[in-house]
């Protein structure tokens, strides 16, 4: 073999090795605590690595399942950015008492149990238990396992050992600049928290490969199936177009077209939060059809899990948690947490719409009159018996205006392909009209502009949509949140502080922890990795009296 060919072969093998490493991912999940009661909220933090054990930037979304030996009881999605993700989910109030495994994976990935987190769940309102998953220990014969403290010289946490109940203290954090950790402070009340495997042990484990057909670089790929049309019709060229949108920001707009098997794929940039999606479907033949969404969750089996120990000695602790959960359930989530930055949607980034605030103009009863009187960019006309909205846009030299069809019309962010729906709408309910006067491509479809009619209170939900439009519930990606510790927690509250992605600056940092007025023991845990990918973990107990 010539030297030139040998060099080419080496370069090719190196490239293939790099692609293989990037095509492999596995996820490690850590949580704010280890023991919960049914109905509790679990806060989690994710660490995603590639086939070489380095921080991965491959996938933009992950999937989580809370599993017992009886099956899946809760599901969640989390966005990933440069290998890190965070979010929260609720344990169902009906979840039986027992041990659960929280696992996370990316699309097409295999589950890596070593990256999961074993959680204890106690149901305080039901006697239901995971089958063969609970061991009863008489009162007086059980005591909580002793926490194994761990200190890392690269991750130093400092907290007063003689802190007074009800006081606010500073927790000091020192680590190499850029160290990224999940940090929690929680009460230890005697309920057993299972021993979790460390990030270090996880990084030393095996690899898991991604399917080459499921690369979610930008966000979740929503897969749907056309229902109501014969397979022969689809394979014969009767393509179906589906429009997805939701109330609120006009960035959640997705358009997909079916393949010959009737499958439609919507390439999202991650839809955040659980919401209702408005789904409109049309076929080239005009036949009526609809789509159903495929679940991205794989529902694996856990294998054997250790039995959870249950004892009458735990009654006081469980009653206190139950009371605290009841008090918290009466508060909205956004009053308890601080929302962290999330991945931005790029559809309309860099485009500033021209806004018409209608209270600044003479009010007219119809949308058509509004367009005629004071919005020169829009023309509301009737063609072939159907109302259409067209837009005037400037040419490349901005010297003349061109009247364009094929514009995307929205109301409160929801796509309206039938512009005639605006004819019967009370224009007095409109607040603003936003106009995006430039070409925008969504999926395979290009529009010459977008107009969004914004109502005062999301009145789009009161429209009478045609039969080919359905409103479906959709589980979006969980918002990344932190739980600040700067206010005194309710009596019995376990979690005092949680930050799933705290980046330590060169000079270190501090966080305020408000201790409850009743004394007790509190667990401080920080786990993460340094900028060079070295895992770090520090965990210890402090007491107040």
Secondary structure, DSSP 8 states (H G I E B T S, - for coil): --HHHHHHHHHHHHHHHHHHHHTBEEEEEEES-SEEETT-EEEEEEEEEETTSSB--S-SEEEEEEEETTEEEEEEEEE-BTTEEEEEEE--TT--BEEEEEEEE-TT----GGGSEEEEEE-SS---B-TT-EEEE-TTS--------B-BTTEEEE--TT--TT-EEEEEEEESTT-EEEEEEEEE-S--------HHHHHTS---B--TT---SSS-EEEEEEESS-HHHHHTT--EEEEEE-SS-TT-EEEEE--TTSEEEEE-S--BSSEEEEEEEEETT----EEEE--------------EEEEGGGHHHHHHHHHHHHHHHTS-HHHH-EE-------TTTT---EEEEGGGS---SSHHHHHHHH-TTEEEEEETTEEEEEEEEE-TTSSSEEEE---EEEETTEE-S-GGGGTTS-GGGEEEEEEE-S-EEETTEEES-EEEEEESS-GGGGS---TTEEEEEE--BB--EEB--SS---TT--EEEEEEEEE--TT-EEEEEE--SS-EEEEEEEEEE-TTS-EEEEEEEEEE-
